[in-house]
Amino acid sequence: MKTIVITGASSGIGMETACVLCKKGHQIIAVGHSMENCERANKRILTEAPDAKIVWFAADLMQQREVIDISL
């Protein structure tokens, strides 16, 4: 099992990637733009992969301040 960081995990390709990797048993560190989007994506992923090991962070990675905050 690997630990994988996915940015943009709360929608689109990022969410699909997170879902597939969770189904394969990998641990995911997921980053989404807002906590609301992260929660919505988490619910969807858990319906398809109930044993998912996924941790969510909300951050706008275009903002240097938020990049620093998330890395601490």
N, CA, C and O atoms as a printed pandas DataFrame, in Angstrom:
     atom_number atom_name residue_name chain_id  residue_number  x_coord  y_coord  z_coord
0              1         N          MET        A               1    0.849   -1.181    0.000
1              2        CA          MET        A               1    0.000    0.000    0.000
2              3         C          MET        A               1    0.887    1.235    0.000
3              4         O          MET        A               1    1.845    1.315    0.770
4              5         N          LYS        A               2    0.577    2.188   -0.852
5              6        CA          LYS        A               2    1.311    3.442   -0.945
6              7         C          LYS        A               2    0.452    4.573   -0.404
7              8         O          LYS        A               2   -0.776    4.487   -0.374
8              9         N          THR        A               3    1.124    5.636    0.023
9             10        CA          THR        A               3    0.441    6.876    0.373
10            11         C          THR        A               3    0.646    7.821   -0.799
11            12         O          THR        A               3    1.775    8.070   -1.222
12            13         N          ILE        A               4   -0.456    8.344   -1.317
13            14        CA          ILE        A               4   -0.422    9.163   -2.526
14            15         C          ILE        A               4   -1.123   10.484   -2.256
15            16         O          ILE        A               4   -2.204   10.508   -1.668
16            17         N          VAL        A               5   -0.506   11.591   -2.687
17            18        CA          VAL        A               5   -1.106   12.923   -2.568
18            19         C          VAL        A               5   -1.745   13.269   -3.908
19            20         O          VAL        A               5   -1.116   13.158   -4.961
20            21         N          ILE        A               6   -3.011   13.692   -3.848
21            22        CA          ILE        A               6   -3.727   14.091   -5.057
22            23         C          ILE        A               6   -4.277   15.488   -4.854
23            24         O          ILE        A               6   -5.067   15.728   -3.941
24            25         N          THR        A               7   -3.858   16.408   -5.708
25            26        CA          THR        A               7   -4.437   17.753   -5.677
26            27         C          THR        A               7   -5.616   17.776   -6.644
27            28         O          THR        A               7   -5.649   17.023   -7.617
28            29         N          GLY        A               8   -6.567   18.636   -6.369
29            30        CA          GLY        A               8   -7.763   18.683   -7.202
30            31         C          GLY        A               8   -8.617   17.437   -7.036
31            32         O          GLY        A               8   -9.312   17.024   -7.964
32            33         N          ALA        A               9   -8.565   16.839   -5.851
33            34        CA          ALA        A               9   -9.233   15.565   -5.611
34            35         C          ALA        A               9  -10.722   15.681   -5.341
35            36         O          ALA        A               9  -11.395   14.661   -5.191
36            37         N          SER        A              10  -11.252   16.888   -5.274
37            38        CA          SER        A              10  -12.662   17.037   -4.933
38            39         C          SER        A              10  -13.587   17.062   -6.149
39            40         O          SER        A              10  -14.802   17.192   -6.002
40            41         N          SER        A              11  -13.011   16.937   -7.361
41            42        CA          SER        A              11  -13.854   16.903   -8.557
42            43         C          SER        A              11  -13.065   16.345   -9.744
43            44         O          SER        A              11  -11.841   16.220   -9.699
44            45         N          GLY        A              12  -13.790   16.024  -10.781
45            46        CA          GLY        A              12  -13.191   15.641  -12.051
46            47         C          GLY        A              12  -12.216   14.468  -11.989
47            48         O          GLY        A              12  -12.436   13.490  -11.275
48            49         N          ILE        A              13  -11.142   14.592  -12.750
49            50        CA          ILE        A              13  -10.144   13.536  -12.850
50            51         C          ILE        A              13   -9.506   13.247  -11.499
51            52         O          ILE        A              13   -9.226   12.091  -11.181
52            53         N          GLY        A              14   -9.275   14.287  -10.701
53            54        CA          GLY        A              14   -8.675   14.094   -9.384
54            55         C          GLY        A              14   -9.535   13.215   -8.494
55            56         O          GLY        A              14   -9.015   12.332   -7.812
56            57         N          MET        A              15  -10.845   13.443   -8.491
57            58        CA          MET        A              15  -11.745   12.644   -7.666
58            59         C          MET        A              15  -11.807   11.208   -8.184
59            60         O          MET        A              15  -11.784   10.266   -7.392
60            61         N          GLU        A              16  -11.885   11.034   -9.489
61            62        CA          GLU        A              16  -11.920    9.686  -10.059
62            63         C          GLU        A              16  -10.637    8.924   -9.738
63            64         O          GLU        A              16  -10.676    7.734   -9.425
64            65         N          THR        A              17   -9.508    9.611   -9.817
65            66        CA          THR        A              17   -8.221    8.988   -9.492
66            67         C          THR        A              17   -8.192    8.567   -8.033
67            68         O          THR        A              17   -7.774    7.455   -7.709
68            69         N          ALA        A              18   -8.636    9.456   -7.153
69            70        CA          ALA        A              18   -8.673    9.138   -5.722
70            71         C          ALA        A              18   -9.558    7.924   -5.466
71            72         O          ALA        A              18   -9.205    7.055   -4.669
72            73         N          CYS        A              19  -10.684    7.860   -6.127
73            74        CA          CYS        A              19  -11.623    6.754   -5.938
74            75         C          CYS        A              19  -10.997    5.432   -6.391
75            76         O          CYS        A              19  -11.067    4.435   -5.672
76            77         N          VAL        A              20  -10.397    5.420   -7.558
77            78        CA          VAL        A              20   -9.766    4.197   -8.082
78            79         C          VAL        A              20   -8.647    3.733   -7.161
79            80         O          VAL        A              20   -8.535    2.544   -6.863
80            81         N          LEU        A              21   -7.821    4.668   -6.711
81            82        CA          LEU        A              21   -6.696    4.298   -5.856
82            83         C          LEU        A              21   -7.164    3.826   -4.477
83            84         O          LEU        A              21   -6.549    2.940   -3.883
84            85         N          CYS        A              22   -8.247    4.414   -3.967
85            86        CA          CYS        A              22   -8.813    3.939   -2.695
86            87         C          CYS        A              22   -9.316    2.512   -2.838
87            88         O          CYS        A              22   -9.119    1.690   -1.943
88            89         N          LYS        A              23   -9.958    2.214   -3.947
89            90        CA          LYS        A              23  -10.455    0.860   -4.187
90            91         C          LYS        A              23   -9.317   -0.154   -4.222
91            92         O          LYS        A              23   -9.505   -1.324   -3.885
92            93         N          LYS        A              24   -8.126    0.308   -4.637
93            94        CA          LYS        A              24   -6.960   -0.577   -4.712
94            95         C          LYS        A              24   -6.232   -0.678   -3.369
95            96         O          LYS        A              24   -5.231   -1.385   -3.251
96            97         N          GLY        A              25   -6.744    0.038   -2.355
97            98        CA          GLY        A              25   -6.179   -0.068   -1.014
98            99         C          GLY        A              25   -5.104    0.937   -0.661
99           100         O          GLY        A              25   -4.481    0.827    0.395
100          101         N          HIS        A              26   -4.874    1.912   -1.520
101          102        CA          HIS        A              26   -3.862    2.922   -1.220
102          103         C          HIS        A              26   -4.412    3.954   -0.245
103          104         O          HIS        A              26   -5.617    4.202   -0.197
104          105         N          GLN        A              27   -3.522    4.544    0.521
105          106        CA          GLN        A              27   -3.887    5.639    1.427
106          107         C          GLN        A              27   -3.741    6.936    0.645
107          108         O          GLN        A              27   -2.721    7.166   -0.003
108          109         N          ILE        A              28   -4.765    7.783    0.709
109          110        CA          ILE        A              28   -4.792    9.010   -0.084
110          111         C          ILE        A              28   -4.785   10.240    0.814
111          112         O          ILE        A              28   -5.531   10.318    1.791
112          113         N          ILE        A              29   -3.941   11.187    0.472
113          114        CA          ILE        A              29   -3.987   12.531    1.047
114          115         C          ILE        A              29   -4.559   13.393   -0.066
115          116         O          ILE        A              29   -3.909   13.615   -1.088
116          117         N          ALA        A              30   -5.773   13.874    0.135
117          118        CA          ALA        A              30   -6.507   14.579   -0.911
118          119         C          ALA        A              30   -6.603   16.065   -0.596
119          120         O          ALA        A              30   -6.847   16.463    0.543
120          121         N          VAL        A              31   -6.405   16.873   -1.630
121          122        CA          VAL        A              31   -6.507   18.327   -1.492
122          123         C          VAL        A              31   -7.591   18.818   -2.432
123          124         O          VAL        A              31   -7.594   18.495   -3.620
124          125         N          GLY        A              32   -8.521   19.611   -1.883
125          126        CA          GLY        A              32   -9.584   20.213   -2.677
126          127         C          GLY        A              32   -9.650   21.704   -2.411
127          128         O          GLY        A              32   -9.055   22.201   -1.455
128          129         N          HIS        A              33  -10.366   22.402   -3.249
129          130        CA          HIS        A              33  -10.407   23.863   -3.159
130          131         C          HIS        A              33  -11.180   24.361   -1.933
131          132         O          HIS        A              33  -10.798   25.364   -1.330
132          133         N          SER        A              34  -12.255   23.675   -1.564
133          134        CA          SER        A              34  -13.028   24.096   -0.391
134          135         C          SER        A              34  -13.426   22.866    0.416
135          136         O          SER        A              34  -13.530   21.767   -0.129
136          137         N          MET        A              35  -13.647   23.049    1.701
137          138        CA          MET        A              35  -14.029   21.929    2.548
138          139         C          MET        A              35  -15.388   21.373    2.144
139          140         O          MET        A              35  -15.620   20.170    2.262
140          141         N          GLU        A              36  -16.279   22.219    1.676
141          142        CA          GLU        A              36  -17.584   21.757    1.204
142          143         C          GLU        A              36  -17.407   20.775    0.041
143          144         O          GLU        A              36  -18.034   19.716    0.026
144          145         N          ASN        A              37  -16.567   21.116   -0.919
145          146        CA          ASN        A              37  -16.302   20.217   -2.050
146          147         C          ASN        A              37  -15.627   18.932   -1.583
147          148         O          ASN        A              37  -15.927   17.849   -2.085
148          149         N          CYS        A              38  -14.711   19.057   -0.619
149          150        CA          CYS        A              38  -14.017   17.882   -0.082
150          151         C          CYS        A              38  -15.006   16.928    0.577
151          152         O          CYS        A              38  -14.926   15.716    0.376
152          153         N          GLU        A              39  -15.926   17.460    1.355
153          154        CA          GLU        A              39  -16.920   16.628    2.041
154          155         C          GLU        A              39  -17.829   15.916    1.042
155          156         O          GLU        A              39  -18.156   14.741    1.212
156          157         N          ARG        A              40  -18.230   16.637    0.008
157          158        CA          ARG        A              40  -19.088   16.042   -1.028
158          159         C          ARG        A              40  -18.337   14.913   -1.738
159          160         O          ARG        A              40  -18.893   13.835   -1.952
160          161         N          ALA        A              41  -17.096   15.156   -2.098
161          162        CA          ALA        A              41  -16.295   14.137   -2.779
162          163         C          ALA        A              41  -16.035   12.944   -1.868
163          164         O          ALA        A              41  -16.058   11.798   -2.317
164          165         N          ASN        A              42  -15.788   13.212   -0.600
165          166        CA          ASN        A              42  -15.531   12.126    0.347
166          167         C          ASN        A              42  -16.738   11.195    0.442
167          168         O          ASN        A              42  -16.578    9.975    0.462
168          169         N          LYS        A              43  -17.937   11.758    0.500
169          170        CA          LYS        A              43  -19.150   10.938    0.562
170          171         C          LYS        A              43  -19.268   10.038   -0.668
171          172         O          LYS        A              43  -19.603    8.858   -0.560
172          173         N          ARG        A              44  -18.991   10.608   -1.822
173          174        CA          ARG        A              44  -19.079    9.817   -3.060
174          175         C          ARG        A              44  -18.043    8.703   -3.070
175          176         O          ARG        A              44  -18.357    7.563   -3.412
176          177         N          ILE        A              45  -16.821    9.023   -2.698
177          178        CA          ILE        A              45  -15.762    8.013   -2.696
178          179         C          ILE        A              45  -16.092    6.899   -1.714
179          180         O          ILE        A              45  -15.890    5.722   -2.013
180          181         N          LEU        A              46  -16.600    7.269   -0.538
181          182        CA          LEU        A              46  -16.922    6.250    0.463
182          183         C          LEU        A              46  -18.079    5.347    0.036
183          184         O          LEU        A              46  -18.170    4.209    0.497
184          185         N          THR        A              47  -18.964    5.834   -0.834
185          186        CA          THR        A              47  -20.026    4.953   -1.328
186          187         C          THR        A              47  -19.452    3.884   -2.255
187          188         O          THR        A              47  -19.978    2.773   -2.316
188          189         N          GLU        A              48  -18.387    4.206   -2.971
189          190        CA          GLU        A              48  -17.769    3.250   -3.891
190          191         C          GLU        A              48  -16.640    2.452   -3.241
191          192         O          GLU        A              48  -16.349    1.328   -3.650
192          193         N          ALA        A              49  -16.014    3.037   -2.237
193          194        CA          ALA        A              49  -14.887    2.376   -1.552
194          195         C          ALA        A              49  -15.053    2.586   -0.048
195          196         O          ALA        A              49  -14.373    3.431    0.535
196          197         N          PRO        A              50  -15.953    1.824    0.589
197          198        CA          PRO        A              50  -16.279    2.043    2.002
198          199         C          PRO        A              50  -15.086    1.944    2.960
199          200         O          PRO        A              50  -15.108    2.537    4.038
200          201         N          ASP        A              51  -14.057    1.206    2.575
201          202        CA          ASP        A              51  -12.878    1.058    3.431
202          203         C          ASP        A              51  -11.774    2.047    3.075
203          204         O          ASP        A              51  -10.625    1.861    3.477
204          205         N          ALA        A              52  -12.106    3.091    2.329
205          206        CA          ALA        A              52  -11.104    4.049    1.867
206          207         C          ALA        A              52  -10.352    4.686    3.033
207          208         O          ALA        A              52  -10.933    5.050    4.056
208          209         N          LYS        A              53   -9.062    4.803    2.844
209          210        CA          LYS        A              53   -8.212    5.506    3.796
210          211         C          LYS        A              53   -7.827    6.823    3.128
211          212         O          LYS        A              53   -6.855    6.904    2.378
212          213         N          ILE        A              54   -8.622    7.851    3.425
213          214        CA          ILE        A              54   -8.435    9.130    2.751
214          215         C          ILE        A              54   -8.537   10.266    3.762
215          216         O          ILE        A              54   -9.448   10.302    4.590
216          217         N          VAL        A              55   -7.595   11.182    3.680
217          218        CA          VAL        A              55   -7.556   12.361    4.543
218          219         C          VAL        A              55   -7.662   13.580    3.634
219          220         O          VAL        A              55   -6.983   13.661    2.610
220          221         N          TRP        A              56   -8.515   14.522    4.011
221          222        CA          TRP        A              56   -8.793   15.692    3.171
222          223         C          TRP        A              56   -8.196   16.966    3.754
223          224         O          TRP        A              56   -8.164   17.164    4.969
224          225         N          PHE        A              57   -7.724   17.822    2.857
225          226        CA          PHE        A              57   -7.274   19.170    3.200
226          227         C          PHE        A              57   -7.899   20.122    2.193
227          228         O          PHE        A              57   -7.921   19.842    0.995
228          229         N          ALA        A              58   -8.405   21.245    2.680
229          230        CA          ALA        A              58   -8.933   22.278    1.796
230          231         C          ALA        A              58   -7.876   23.365    1.661
231          232         O          ALA        A              58   -7.401   23.909    2.658
232          233         N          ALA        A              59   -7.514   23.674    0.426
233          234        CA          ALA        A              59   -6.512   24.706    0.184
234          235         C          ALA        A              59   -6.591   25.177   -1.254
235          236         O          ALA        A              59   -6.892   24.405   -2.164
236          237         N          ASP        A              60   -6.319   26.446   -1.439
237          238        CA          ASP        A              60   -6.172   27.011   -2.772
238          239         C          ASP        A              60   -4.671   27.065   -3.024
239          240         O          ASP        A              60   -3.996   27.970   -2.533
240          241         N          LEU        A              61   -4.144   26.119   -3.775
241          242        CA          LEU        A              61   -2.703   26.007   -3.958
242          243         C          LEU        A              61   -2.111   27.106   -4.829
243          244         O          LEU        A              61   -0.897   27.157   -5.027
244          245         N          MET        A              62   -2.959   27.983   -5.349
245          246        CA          MET        A              62   -2.466   29.166   -6.057
246          247         C          MET        A              62   -2.018   30.245   -5.063
247          248         O          MET        A              62   -1.327   31.192   -5.436
248          249         N          GLN        A              63   -2.418   30.091   -3.798
249          250        CA          GLN        A              63   -2.075   31.057   -2.761
250          251         C          GLN        A              63   -0.904   30.516   -1.928
251          252         O          GLN        A              63   -1.067   29.511   -1.236
252          253         N          GLN        A              64    0.247   31.146   -1.978
253          254        CA          GLN        A              64    1.438   30.686   -1.267
254          255         C          GLN        A              64    1.172   30.494    0.226
255          256         O          GLN        A              64    1.678   29.550    0.833
256          257         N          ARG        A              65    0.387   31.379    0.808
257          258        CA          ARG        A              65    0.070   31.281    2.232
258          259         C          ARG        A              65   -0.602   29.945    2.547
259          260         O          ARG        A              65   -0.281   29.316    3.554
260          261         N          GLU        A              66   -1.525   29.511    1.702
261          262        CA          GLU        A              66   -2.218   28.254    1.947
262          263         C          GLU        A              66   -1.319   27.044    1.690
263          264         O          GLU        A              66   -1.487   26.010    2.336
264          265         N          VAL        A              67   -0.387   27.153    0.776
265          266        CA          VAL        A              67    0.582   26.075    0.552
266          267         C          VAL        A              67    1.416   25.890    1.809
267          268         O          VAL        A              67    1.659   24.760    2.232
268          269         N          ILE        A              68    1.852   26.975    2.400
269          270        CA          ILE        A              68    2.650   26.913    3.625
270          271         C          ILE        A              68    1.820   26.356    4.768
271          272         O          ILE        A              68    2.298   25.508    5.522
272          273         N          ASP        A              69    0.569   26.823    4.911
273          274        CA          ASP        A              69   -0.303   26.339    5.989
274          275         C          ASP        A              69   -0.555   24.854    5.891
275          276         O          ASP        A              69   -0.551   24.168    6.914
276          277         N          ILE        A              70   -0.773   24.334    4.701
277          278        CA          ILE        A              70   -1.090   22.915    4.544
278          279         C          ILE        A              70    0.136   22.037    4.796
279          280         O          ILE        A              70   -0.006   20.876    5.180
280          281         N          SER        A              71    1.329   22.575    4.587
281          282        CA          SER        A              71    2.526   21.771    4.756
282          283         C          SER        A              71    2.994   21.696    6.207
283          284         O          SER        A              71    3.891   20.916    6.530
284          285         N          LEU        A              72    2.398   22.496    7.076
285          286        CA          LEU        A              72    2.834   22.485    8.481
286          287         C          LEU        A              72    2.206   21.410    9.281
287          288         O          LEU        A              72    2.483   21.287   10.474
